[in-house]
Amino acid sequence: MVLTNPIDADVYVDGVRLQQQPNLSYDVGLLAGPHQVDIRREGFKPFSYKADIPPGGGIVLPVELEKQ
């Protein structure tokens, strides 16, 4: 699960843009292993993260973007 501030940032996992959920998070089911997370919004510095999802597990990634 990815939580962003600002809440209307664009979130990509492995190059695919995610749709924001009604609870304002970005929830995606991923297979175990490495994944690239990129978060962007105009007027803010982009954020990149290499996530390693454990077998049978997941992560919560809260991200606060910095203004440019």
PDB file of N, H, CA, C and O in Angstrom:
ATOM      1  N   MET A   1       0.846  -1.162   0.000  1.00  0.00           N
ATOM      2  CA  MET A   1       0.000   0.000   0.000  1.00  0.00           C
ATOM      3  C   MET A   1       0.900   1.237   0.000  1.00  0.00           C
ATOM      4  O   MET A   1       1.875   1.315   0.747  1.00  0.00           O
ATOM      5  N   VAL A   2       0.553   2.190  -0.845  1.00  0.00           N
ATOM      6  H   VAL A   2      -0.239   2.126  -1.452  1.00  0.00           H
ATOM      7  CA  VAL A   2       1.294   3.447  -0.930  1.00  0.00           C
ATOM      8  C   VAL A   2       0.364   4.573  -0.490  1.00  0.00           C
ATOM      9  O   VAL A   2      -0.759   4.690  -0.980  1.00  0.00           O
ATOM     10  N   LEU A   3       0.842   5.399   0.440  1.00  0.00           N
ATOM     11  H   LEU A   3       1.754   5.303   0.838  1.00  0.00           H
ATOM     12  CA  LEU A   3       0.116   6.578   0.908  1.00  0.00           C
ATOM     13  C   LEU A   3       0.943   7.797   0.540  1.00  0.00           C
ATOM     14  O   LEU A   3       2.130   7.851   0.862  1.00  0.00           O
ATOM     15  N   THR A   4       0.341   8.781  -0.130  1.00  0.00           N
ATOM     16  H   THR A   4      -0.623   8.737  -0.391  1.00  0.00           H
ATOM     17  CA  THR A   4       1.116   9.934  -0.585  1.00  0.00           C
ATOM     18  C   THR A   4       0.594  11.238  -0.007  1.00  0.00           C
ATOM     19  O   THR A   4      -0.591  11.383   0.293  1.00  0.00           O
ATOM     20  N   ASN A   5       1.511  12.181   0.139  1.00  0.00           N
ATOM     21  H   ASN A   5       2.474  12.064  -0.105  1.00  0.00           H
ATOM     22  CA  ASN A   5       1.183  13.564   0.449  1.00  0.00           C
ATOM     23  C   ASN A   5       2.019  14.407  -0.494  1.00  0.00           C
ATOM     24  O   ASN A   5       3.242  14.421  -0.356  1.00  0.00           O
ATOM     25  N   PRO A   6       1.425  15.105  -1.439  1.00  0.00           N
ATOM     26  CA  PRO A   6       0.004  15.362  -1.622  1.00  0.00           C
ATOM     27  C   PRO A   6      -0.751  14.114  -2.081  1.00  0.00           C
ATOM     28  O   PRO A   6      -0.186  13.215  -2.705  1.00  0.00           O
ATOM     29  N   ILE A   7      -2.033  14.088  -1.755  1.00  0.00           N
ATOM     30  H   ILE A   7      -2.492  14.818  -1.248  1.00  0.00           H
ATOM     31  CA  ILE A   7      -2.822  12.879  -2.002  1.00  0.00           C
ATOM     32  C   ILE A   7      -3.101  12.622  -3.475  1.00  0.00           C
ATOM     33  O   ILE A   7      -3.484  11.512  -3.844  1.00  0.00           O
ATOM     34  N   ASP A   8      -2.916  13.629  -4.322  1.00  0.00           N
ATOM     35  H   ASP A   8      -2.605  14.531  -4.022  1.00  0.00           H
ATOM     36  CA  ASP A   8      -3.229  13.446  -5.747  1.00  0.00           C
ATOM     37  C   ASP A   8      -1.988  13.221  -6.611  1.00  0.00           C
ATOM     38  O   ASP A   8      -1.980  13.546  -7.798  1.00  0.00           O
ATOM     39  N   ALA A   9      -0.940  12.663  -6.003  1.00  0.00           N
ATOM     40  H   ALA A   9      -0.946  12.399  -5.038  1.00  0.00           H
ATOM     41  CA  ALA A   9       0.276  12.355  -6.756  1.00  0.00           C
ATOM     42  C   ALA A   9       0.028  11.169  -7.690  1.00  0.00           C
ATOM     43  O   ALA A   9      -0.872  10.362  -7.460  1.00  0.00           O
ATOM     44  N   ASP A  10       0.833  11.078  -8.738  1.00  0.00           N
ATOM     45  H   ASP A  10       1.564  11.733  -8.925  1.00  0.00           H
ATOM     46  CA  ASP A  10       0.781   9.937  -9.656  1.00  0.00           C
ATOM     47  C   ASP A  10       1.733   8.865  -9.143  1.00  0.00           C
ATOM     48  O   ASP A  10       2.912   9.133  -8.911  1.00  0.00           O
ATOM     49  N   VAL A  11       1.220   7.648  -8.967  1.00  0.00           N
ATOM     50  H   VAL A  11       0.263   7.430  -9.156  1.00  0.00           H
ATOM     51  CA  VAL A  11       2.007   6.537  -8.432  1.00  0.00           C
ATOM     52  C   VAL A  11       2.136   5.464  -9.510  1.00  0.00           C
ATOM     53  O   VAL A  11       1.148   5.045 -10.113  1.00  0.00           O
ATOM     54  N   TYR A  12       3.375   5.031  -9.739  1.00  0.00           N
ATOM     55  H   TYR A  12       4.177   5.372  -9.249  1.00  0.00           H
ATOM     56  CA  TYR A  12       3.676   3.995 -10.726  1.00  0.00           C
ATOM     57  C   TYR A  12       4.417   2.858 -10.029  1.00  0.00           C
ATOM     58  O   TYR A  12       5.312   3.099  -9.219  1.00  0.00           O
ATOM     59  N   VAL A  13       4.045   1.626 -10.343  1.00  0.00           N
ATOM     60  H   VAL A  13       3.318   1.430 -11.001  1.00  0.00           H
ATOM     61  CA  VAL A  13       4.778   0.450  -9.874  1.00  0.00           C
ATOM     62  C   VAL A  13       5.189  -0.335 -11.106  1.00  0.00           C
ATOM     63  O   VAL A  13       4.351  -0.756 -11.904  1.00  0.00           O
ATOM     64  N   ASP A  14       6.487  -0.521 -11.245  1.00  0.00           N
ATOM     65  H   ASP A  14       7.167  -0.179 -10.597  1.00  0.00           H
ATOM     66  CA  ASP A  14       7.047  -1.215 -12.410  1.00  0.00           C
ATOM     67  C   ASP A  14       6.562  -0.578 -13.710  1.00  0.00           C
ATOM     68  O   ASP A  14       6.304  -1.273 -14.693  1.00  0.00           O
ATOM     69  N   GLY A  15       6.439   0.756 -13.706  1.00  0.00           N
ATOM     70  H   GLY A  15       6.648   1.320 -12.907  1.00  0.00           H
ATOM     71  CA  GLY A  15       6.070   1.504 -14.900  1.00  0.00           C
ATOM     72  C   GLY A  15       4.580   1.593 -15.180  1.00  0.00           C
ATOM     73  O   GLY A  15       4.179   2.215 -16.164  1.00  0.00           O
ATOM     74  N   VAL A  16       3.747   0.982 -14.336  1.00  0.00           N
ATOM     75  H   VAL A  16       4.073   0.477 -13.537  1.00  0.00           H
ATOM     76  CA  VAL A  16       2.292   0.994 -14.534  1.00  0.00           C
ATOM     77  C   VAL A  16       1.662   1.961 -13.535  1.00  0.00           C
ATOM     78  O   VAL A  16       1.885   1.857 -12.329  1.00  0.00           O
ATOM     79  N   ARG A  17       0.865   2.912 -14.057  1.00  0.00           N
ATOM     80  H   ARG A  17       0.684   2.997 -15.037  1.00  0.00           H
ATOM     81  CA  ARG A  17       0.222   3.900 -13.185  1.00  0.00           C
ATOM     82  C   ARG A  17      -0.909   3.241 -12.404  1.00  0.00           C
ATOM     83  O   ARG A  17      -1.728   2.515 -12.968  1.00  0.00           O
ATOM     84  N   LEU A  18      -0.946   3.504 -11.099  1.00  0.00           N
ATOM     85  H   LEU A  18      -0.281   4.094 -10.640  1.00  0.00           H
ATOM     86  CA  LEU A  18      -1.974   2.939 -10.231  1.00  0.00           C
ATOM     87  C   LEU A  18      -3.168   3.875 -10.121  1.00  0.00           C
ATOM     88  O   LEU A  18      -3.031   5.091 -10.258  1.00  0.00           O
ATOM     89  N   GLN A  19      -4.331   3.304  -9.876  1.00  0.00           N
ATOM     90  H   GLN A  19      -4.442   2.316  -9.766  1.00  0.00           H
ATOM     91  CA  GLN A  19      -5.545   4.073  -9.623  1.00  0.00           C
ATOM     92  C   GLN A  19      -5.692   4.272  -8.115  1.00  0.00           C
ATOM     93  O   GLN A  19      -5.495   3.341  -7.334  1.00  0.00           O
ATOM     94  N   GLN A  20      -6.036   5.487  -7.721  1.00  0.00           N
ATOM     95  H   GLN A  20      -6.196   6.244  -8.355  1.00  0.00           H
ATOM     96  CA  GLN A  20      -6.221   5.792  -6.302  1.00  0.00           C
ATOM     97  C   GLN A  20      -7.508   5.144  -5.789  1.00  0.00           C
ATOM     98  O   GLN A  20      -8.541   5.181  -6.458  1.00  0.00           O
ATOM     99  N   GLN A  21      -7.435   4.551  -4.594  1.00  0.00           N
ATOM    100  H   GLN A  21      -6.597   4.521  -4.050  1.00  0.00           H
ATOM    101  CA  GLN A  21      -8.578   3.892  -3.967  1.00  0.00           C
ATOM    102  C   GLN A  21      -9.477   4.927  -3.277  1.00  0.00           C
ATOM    103  O   GLN A  21      -9.039   6.054  -3.042  1.00  0.00           O
ATOM    104  N   PRO A  22     -10.722   4.568  -2.950  1.00  0.00           N
ATOM    105  CA  PRO A  22     -11.614   5.501  -2.251  1.00  0.00           C
ATOM    106  C   PRO A  22     -11.057   6.006  -0.919  1.00  0.00           C
ATOM    107  O   PRO A  22     -11.410   7.099  -0.477  1.00  0.00           O
ATOM    108  N   ASN A  23     -10.179   5.212  -0.268  1.00  0.00           N
ATOM    109  H   ASN A  23      -9.892   4.324  -0.627  1.00  0.00           H
ATOM    110  CA  ASN A  23      -9.576   5.656   0.994  1.00  0.00           C
ATOM    111  C   ASN A  23      -8.322   6.502   0.759  1.00  0.00           C
ATOM    112  O   ASN A  23      -7.566   6.760   1.696  1.00  0.00           O
ATOM    113  N   LEU A  24      -8.099   6.936  -0.486  1.00  0.00           N
ATOM    114  H   LEU A  24      -8.713   6.726  -1.246  1.00  0.00           H
ATOM    115  CA  LEU A  24      -6.995   7.809  -0.912  1.00  0.00           C
ATOM    116  C   LEU A  24      -5.636   7.126  -0.900  1.00  0.00           C
ATOM    117  O   LEU A  24      -4.612   7.800  -1.007  1.00  0.00           O
ATOM    118  N   SER A  25      -5.603   5.800  -0.771  1.00  0.00           N
ATOM    119  H   SER A  25      -6.435   5.252  -0.683  1.00  0.00           H
ATOM    120  CA  SER A  25      -4.350   5.063  -0.865  1.00  0.00           C
ATOM    121  C   SER A  25      -4.242   4.464  -2.264  1.00  0.00           C
ATOM    122  O   SER A  25      -5.173   4.525  -3.067  1.00  0.00           O
ATOM    123  N   TYR A  26      -3.083   3.888  -2.522  1.00  0.00           N
ATOM    124  H   TYR A  26      -2.327   3.838  -1.870  1.00  0.00           H
ATOM    125  CA  TYR A  26      -2.841   3.151  -3.760  1.00  0.00           C
ATOM    126  C   TYR A  26      -2.506   1.739  -3.333  1.00  0.00           C
ATOM    127  O   TYR A  26      -1.407   1.483  -2.843  1.00  0.00           O
ATOM    128  N   ASP A  27      -3.434   0.825  -3.512  1.00  0.00           N
ATOM    129  H   ASP A  27      -4.327   1.033  -3.910  1.00  0.00           H
ATOM    130  CA  ASP A  27      -3.272  -0.545  -3.048  1.00  0.00           C
ATOM    131  C   ASP A  27      -3.079  -1.444  -4.257  1.00  0.00           C
ATOM    132  O   ASP A  27      -3.885  -1.428  -5.187  1.00  0.00           O
ATOM    133  N   VAL A  28      -2.018  -2.222  -4.241  1.00  0.00           N
ATOM    134  H   VAL A  28      -1.363  -2.235  -3.485  1.00  0.00           H
ATOM    135  CA  VAL A  28      -1.744  -3.088  -5.379  1.00  0.00           C
ATOM    136  C   VAL A  28      -1.213  -4.416  -4.860  1.00  0.00           C
ATOM    137  O   VAL A  28      -0.356  -4.454  -3.977  1.00  0.00           O
ATOM    138  N   GLY A  29      -1.731  -5.501  -5.418  1.00  0.00           N
ATOM    139  H   GLY A  29      -2.427  -5.470  -6.135  1.00  0.00           H
ATOM    140  CA  GLY A  29      -1.226  -6.816  -5.056  1.00  0.00           C
ATOM    141  C   GLY A  29      -0.012  -7.142  -5.912  1.00  0.00           C
ATOM    142  O   GLY A  29      -0.102  -7.183  -7.139  1.00  0.00           O
ATOM    143  N   LEU A  30       1.104  -7.371  -5.273  1.00  0.00           N
ATOM    144  H   LEU A  30       1.177  -7.338  -4.276  1.00  0.00           H
ATOM    145  CA  LEU A  30       2.342  -7.653  -5.999  1.00  0.00           C
ATOM    146  C   LEU A  30       2.868  -9.025  -5.625  1.00  0.00           C
ATOM    147  O   LEU A  30       2.697  -9.479  -4.494  1.00  0.00           O
ATOM    148  N   LEU A  31       3.501  -9.674  -6.569  1.00  0.00           N
ATOM    149  H   LEU A  31       3.640  -9.304  -7.488  1.00  0.00           H
ATOM    150  CA  LEU A  31       4.207 -10.915  -6.288  1.00  0.00           C
ATOM    151  C   LEU A  31       5.461 -10.604  -5.489  1.00  0.00           C
ATOM    152  O   LEU A  31       5.974  -9.486  -5.535  1.00  0.00           O
ATOM    153  N   ALA A  32       5.948 -11.586  -4.763  1.00  0.00           N
ATOM    154  H   ALA A  32       5.531 -12.495  -4.725  1.00  0.00           H
ATOM    155  CA  ALA A  32       7.188 -11.419  -4.009  1.00  0.00           C
ATOM    156  C   ALA A  32       8.329 -11.082  -4.962  1.00  0.00           C
ATOM    157  O   ALA A  32       8.359 -11.534  -6.106  1.00  0.00           O
ATOM    158  N   GLY A  33       9.267 -10.276  -4.463  1.00  0.00           N
ATOM    159  H   GLY A  33       9.243  -9.909  -3.534  1.00  0.00           H
ATOM    160  CA  GLY A  33      10.430  -9.913  -5.258  1.00  0.00           C
ATOM    161  C   GLY A  33      10.582  -8.414  -5.389  1.00  0.00           C
ATOM    162  O   GLY A  33       9.849  -7.652  -4.758  1.00  0.00           O
ATOM    163  N   PRO A  34      11.538  -7.984  -6.212  1.00  0.00           N
ATOM    164  CA  PRO A  34      11.819  -6.552  -6.349  1.00  0.00           C
ATOM    165  C   PRO A  34      10.815  -5.849  -7.262  1.00  0.00           C
ATOM    166  O   PRO A  34      10.363  -6.408  -8.261  1.00  0.00           O
ATOM    167  N   HIS A  35      10.481  -4.622  -6.898  1.00  0.00           N
ATOM    168  H   HIS A  35      10.848  -4.168  -6.086  1.00  0.00           H
ATOM    169  CA  HIS A  35       9.575  -3.786  -7.680  1.00  0.00           C
ATOM    170  C   HIS A  35      10.041  -2.337  -7.587  1.00  0.00           C
ATOM    171  O   HIS A  35      10.566  -1.910  -6.559  1.00  0.00           O
ATOM    172  N   GLN A  36       9.846  -1.592  -8.658  1.00  0.00           N
ATOM    173  H   GLN A  36       9.419  -1.939  -9.493  1.00  0.00           H
ATOM    174  CA  GLN A  36      10.205  -0.173  -8.712  1.00  0.00           C
ATOM    175  C   GLN A  36       8.952   0.664  -8.464  1.00  0.00           C
ATOM    176  O   GLN A  36       7.943   0.498  -9.150  1.00  0.00           O
ATOM    177  N   VAL A  37       9.019   1.569  -7.477  1.00  0.00           N
ATOM    178  H   VAL A  37       9.838   1.704  -6.920  1.00  0.00           H
ATOM    179  CA  VAL A  37       7.916   2.481  -7.167  1.00  0.00           C
ATOM    180  C   VAL A  37       8.377   3.895  -7.497  1.00  0.00           C
ATOM    181  O   VAL A  37       9.419   4.339  -7.016  1.00  0.00           O
ATOM    182  N   ASP A  38       7.605   4.600  -8.315  1.00  0.00           N
ATOM    183  H   ASP A  38       6.758   4.239  -8.706  1.00  0.00           H
ATOM    184  CA  ASP A  38       7.900   5.986  -8.679  1.00  0.00           C
ATOM    185  C   ASP A  38       6.664   6.828  -8.399  1.00  0.00           C
ATOM    186  O   ASP A  38       5.546   6.452  -8.751  1.00  0.00           O
ATOM    187  N   ILE A  39       6.884   7.982  -7.754  1.00  0.00           N
ATOM    188  H   ILE A  39       7.792   8.288  -7.467  1.00  0.00           H
ATOM    189  CA  ILE A  39       5.783   8.877  -7.408  1.00  0.00           C
ATOM    190  C   ILE A  39       6.131  10.262  -7.914  1.00  0.00           C
ATOM    191  O   ILE A  39       7.229  10.768  -7.684  1.00  0.00           O
ATOM    192  N   ARG A  40       5.163  10.878  -8.621  1.00  0.00           N
ATOM    193  H   ARG A  40       4.270  10.467  -8.808  1.00  0.00           H
ATOM    194  CA  ARG A  40       5.411  12.187  -9.230  1.00  0.00           C
ATOM    195  C   ARG A  40       4.185  13.078  -9.090  1.00  0.00           C
ATOM    196  O   ARG A  40       3.045  12.615  -9.051  1.00  0.00           O
ATOM    197  N   ARG A  41       4.463  14.360  -9.015  1.00  0.00           N
ATOM    198  H   ARG A  41       5.389  14.736  -9.047  1.00  0.00           H
ATOM    199  CA  ARG A  41       3.409  15.372  -9.088  1.00  0.00           C
ATOM    200  C   ARG A  41       4.064  16.680  -9.493  1.00  0.00           C
ATOM    201  O   ARG A  41       5.163  17.001  -9.039  1.00  0.00           O
ATOM    202  N   GLU A  42       3.388  17.428 -10.344  1.00  0.00           N
ATOM    203  H   GLU A  42       2.496  17.167 -10.712  1.00  0.00           H
ATOM    204  CA  GLU A  42       3.925  18.710 -10.803  1.00  0.00           C
ATOM    205  C   GLU A  42       4.175  19.622  -9.602  1.00  0.00           C
ATOM    206  O   GLU A  42       3.338  19.743  -8.707  1.00  0.00           O
ATOM    207  N   GLY A  43       5.364  20.268  -9.606  1.00  0.00           N
ATOM    208  H   GLY A  43       6.044  20.169 -10.333  1.00  0.00           H
ATOM    209  CA  GLY A  43       5.738  21.176  -8.533  1.00  0.00           C
ATOM    210  C   GLY A  43       6.449  20.511  -7.372  1.00  0.00           C
ATOM    211  O   GLY A  43       6.815  21.179  -6.405  1.00  0.00           O
ATOM    212  N   PHE A  44       6.654  19.175  -7.456  1.00  0.00           N
ATOM    213  H   PHE A  44       6.357  18.633  -8.242  1.00  0.00           H
ATOM    214  CA  PHE A  44       7.308  18.421  -6.394  1.00  0.00           C
ATOM    215  C   PHE A  44       8.457  17.601  -6.971  1.00  0.00           C
ATOM    216  O   PHE A  44       8.448  17.242  -8.148  1.00  0.00           O
ATOM    217  N   LYS A  45       9.451  17.309  -6.121  1.00  0.00           N
ATOM    218  H   LYS A  45       9.458  17.601  -5.165  1.00  0.00           H
ATOM    219  CA  LYS A  45      10.555  16.450  -6.540  1.00  0.00           C
ATOM    220  C   LYS A  45      10.037  15.021  -6.682  1.00  0.00           C
ATOM    221  O   LYS A  45       9.285  14.551  -5.828  1.00  0.00           O
ATOM    222  N   PRO A  46      10.432  14.319  -7.758  1.00  0.00           N
ATOM    223  CA  PRO A  46       9.991  12.926  -7.914  1.00  0.00           C
ATOM    224  C   PRO A  46      10.614  12.034  -6.838  1.00  0.00           C
ATOM    225  O   PRO A  46      11.700  12.318  -6.332  1.00  0.00           O
ATOM    226  N   PHE A  47       9.917  10.967  -6.503  1.00  0.00           N
ATOM    227  H   PHE A  47       9.035  10.737  -6.914  1.00  0.00           H
ATOM    228  CA  PHE A  47      10.363  10.008  -5.499  1.00  0.00           C
ATOM    229  C   PHE A  47      10.462   8.639  -6.157  1.00  0.00           C
ATOM    230  O   PHE A  47       9.545   8.217  -6.860  1.00  0.00           O
ATOM    231  N   SER A  48      11.572   7.946  -5.929  1.00  0.00           N
ATOM    232  H   SER A  48      12.317   8.289  -5.358  1.00  0.00           H
ATOM    233  CA  SER A  48      11.762   6.587  -6.453  1.00  0.00           C
ATOM    234  C   SER A  48      12.187   5.676  -5.317  1.00  0.00           C
ATOM    235  O   SER A  48      12.936   6.080  -4.427  1.00  0.00           O
ATOM    236  N   TYR A  49      11.698   4.436  -5.356  1.00  0.00           N
ATOM    237  H   TYR A  49      11.090   4.108  -6.078  1.00  0.00           H
ATOM    238  CA  TYR A  49      11.992   3.476  -4.297  1.00  0.00           C
ATOM    239  C   TYR A  49      12.004   2.073  -4.891  1.00  0.00           C
ATOM    240  O   TYR A  49      11.118   1.703  -5.662  1.00  0.00           O
ATOM    241  N   LYS A  50      13.015   1.303  -4.525  1.00  0.00           N
ATOM    242  H   LYS A  50      13.735   1.603  -3.899  1.00  0.00           H
ATOM    243  CA  LYS A  50      13.066  -0.106  -4.924  1.00  0.00           C
ATOM    244  C   LYS A  50      12.531  -0.919  -3.749  1.00  0.00           C
ATOM    245  O   LYS A  50      13.173  -1.014  -2.703  1.00  0.00           O
ATOM    246  N   ALA A  51      11.354  -1.502  -3.934  1.00  0.00           N
ATOM    247  H   ALA A  51      10.833  -1.425  -4.784  1.00  0.00           H
ATOM    248  CA  ALA A  51      10.721  -2.297  -2.885  1.00  0.00           C
ATOM    249  C   ALA A  51      11.024  -3.768  -3.111  1.00  0.00           C
ATOM    250  O   ALA A  51      10.945  -4.255  -4.239  1.00  0.00           O
ATOM    251  N   ASP A  52      11.368  -4.475  -2.045  1.00  0.00           N
ATOM    252  H   ASP A  52      11.432  -4.080  -1.129  1.00  0.00           H
ATOM    253  CA  ASP A  52      11.572  -5.920  -2.118  1.00  0.00           C
ATOM    254  C   ASP A  52      10.464  -6.567  -1.296  1.00  0.00           C
ATOM    255  O   ASP A  52      10.526  -6.580  -0.067  1.00  0.00           O
ATOM    256  N   ILE A  53       9.464  -7.098  -1.964  1.00  0.00           N
ATOM    257  H   ILE A  53       9.414  -7.088  -2.962  1.00  0.00           H
ATOM    258  CA  ILE A  53       8.298  -7.670  -1.300  1.00  0.00           C
ATOM    259  C   ILE A  53       8.628  -9.088  -0.839  1.00  0.00           C
ATOM    260  O   ILE A  53       9.007  -9.931  -1.653  1.00  0.00           O
ATOM    261  N   PRO A  54       8.486  -9.360   0.478  1.00  0.00           N
ATOM    262  CA  PRO A  54       8.780 -10.699   0.973  1.00  0.00           C
ATOM    263  C   PRO A  54       7.678 -11.685   0.588  1.00  0.00           C
ATOM    264  O   PRO A  54       6.532 -11.279   0.396  1.00  0.00           O
ATOM    265  N   PRO A  55       8.006 -12.976   0.474  1.00  0.00           N
ATOM    266  CA  PRO A  55       6.983 -13.978   0.177  1.00  0.00           C
ATOM    267  C   PRO A  55       5.880 -13.953   1.242  1.00  0.00           C
ATOM    268  O   PRO A  55       6.163 -13.977   2.440  1.00  0.00           O
ATOM    269  N   GLY A  56       4.642 -13.905   0.800  1.00  0.00           N
ATOM    270  H   GLY A  56       4.412 -13.886  -0.173  1.00  0.00           H
ATOM    271  CA  GLY A  56       3.514 -13.911   1.725  1.00  0.00           C
ATOM    272  C   GLY A  56       3.327 -12.618   2.493  1.00  0.00           C
ATOM    273  O   GLY A  56       2.514 -12.559   3.416  1.00  0.00           O
ATOM    274  N   GLY A  57       4.066 -11.581   2.129  1.00  0.00           N
ATOM    275  H   GLY A  57       4.726 -11.629   1.379  1.00  0.00           H
ATOM    276  CA  GLY A  57       3.984 -10.331   2.875  1.00  0.00           C
ATOM    277  C   GLY A  57       3.707  -9.148   1.990  1.00  0.00           C
ATOM    278  O   GLY A  57       3.397  -9.294   0.808  1.00  0.00           O
ATOM    279  N   GLY A  58       3.819  -7.999   2.559  1.00  0.00           N
ATOM    280  H   GLY A  58       4.071  -7.881   3.519  1.00  0.00           H
ATOM    281  CA  GLY A  58       3.604  -6.756   1.834  1.00  0.00           C
ATOM    282  C   GLY A  58       4.282  -5.621   2.576  1.00  0.00           C
ATOM    283  O   GLY A  58       4.915  -5.834   3.610  1.00  0.00           O
ATOM    284  N   ILE A  59       4.149  -4.423   2.049  1.00  0.00           N
ATOM    285  H   ILE A  59       3.635  -4.251   1.209  1.00  0.00           H
ATOM    286  CA  ILE A  59       4.722  -3.256   2.696  1.00  0.00           C
ATOM    287  C   ILE A  59       3.699  -2.127   2.674  1.00  0.00           C
ATOM    288  O   ILE A  59       2.792  -2.100   1.843  1.00  0.00           O
ATOM    289  N   VAL A  60       3.869  -1.204   3.603  1.00  0.00           N
ATOM    290  H   VAL A  60       4.606  -1.227   4.279  1.00  0.00           H
ATOM    291  CA  VAL A  60       3.139   0.057   3.593  1.00  0.00           C
ATOM    292  C   VAL A  60       4.190   1.132   3.377  1.00  0.00           C
ATOM    293  O   VAL A  60       5.160   1.219   4.129  1.00  0.00           O
ATOM    294  N   LEU A  61       3.998   1.948   2.351  1.00  0.00           N
ATOM    295  H   LEU A  61       3.209   1.876   1.739  1.00  0.00           H
ATOM    296  CA  LEU A  61       4.986   2.959   1.985  1.00  0.00           C
ATOM    297  C   LEU A  61       4.348   4.345   2.064  1.00  0.00           C
ATOM    298  O   LEU A  61       3.691   4.774   1.116  1.00  0.00           O
ATOM    299  N   PRO A  62       4.537   5.058   3.197  1.00  0.00           N
ATOM    300  CA  PRO A  62       4.053   6.431   3.279  1.00  0.00           C
ATOM    301  C   PRO A  62       5.099   7.372   2.682  1.00  0.00           C
ATOM    302  O   PRO A  62       6.272   7.307   3.048  1.00  0.00           O
ATOM    303  N   VAL A  63       4.677   8.244   1.767  1.00  0.00           N
ATOM    304  H   VAL A  63       3.723   8.297   1.470  1.00  0.00           H
ATOM    305  CA  VAL A  63       5.618   9.128   1.073  1.00  0.00           C
ATOM    306  C   VAL A  63       5.114  10.565   1.124  1.00  0.00           C
ATOM    307  O   VAL A  63       3.977  10.848   0.744  1.00  0.00           O
ATOM    308  N   GLU A  64       5.966  11.469   1.595  1.00  0.00           N
ATOM    309  H   GLU A  64       6.889  11.240   1.904  1.00  0.00           H
ATOM    310  CA  GLU A  64       5.666  12.897   1.557  1.00  0.00           C
ATOM    311  C   GLU A  64       6.621  13.528   0.553  1.00  0.00           C
ATOM    312  O   GLU A  64       7.828  13.588   0.787  1.00  0.00           O
ATOM    313  N   LEU A  65       6.078  13.998  -0.564  1.00  0.00           N
ATOM    314  H   LEU A  65       5.098  13.949  -0.754  1.00  0.00           H
ATOM    315  CA  LEU A  65       6.901  14.609  -1.605  1.00  0.00           C
ATOM    316  C   LEU A  65       7.381  15.984  -1.161  1.00  0.00           C
ATOM    317  O   LEU A  65       6.669  16.718  -0.477  1.00  0.00           O
ATOM    318  N   GLU A  66       8.619  16.322  -1.570  1.00  0.00           N
ATOM    319  H   GLU A  66       9.198  15.725  -2.126  1.00  0.00           H
ATOM    320  CA  GLU A  66       9.194  17.631  -1.268  1.00  0.00           C
ATOM    321  C   GLU A  66       8.884  18.597  -2.400  1.00  0.00           C
ATOM    322  O   GLU A  66       8.969  18.237  -3.574  1.00  0.00           O
ATOM    323  N   LYS A  67       8.522  19.831  -2.042  1.00  0.00           N
ATOM    324  H   LYS A  67       8.452  20.124  -1.089  1.00  0.00           H
ATOM    325  CA  LYS A  67       8.286  20.846  -3.069  1.00  0.00           C
ATOM    326  C   LYS A  67       9.596  21.185  -3.756  1.00  0.00           C
ATOM    327  O   LYS A  67      10.662  21.143  -3.140  1.00  0.00           O
ATOM    328  N   GLN A  68       9.509  21.526  -5.049  1.00  0.00           N
ATOM    329  H   GLN A  68       8.644  21.560  -5.549  1.00  0.00           H
ATOM    330  CA  GLN A  68      10.718  21.896  -5.795  1.00  0.00           C
ATOM    331  C   GLN A  68      11.087  23.318  -5.482  1.00  0.00           C
ATOM    332  O   GLN A  68      12.077  23.829  -6.007  1.00  0.00           O
TER     333      GLN A  68
END
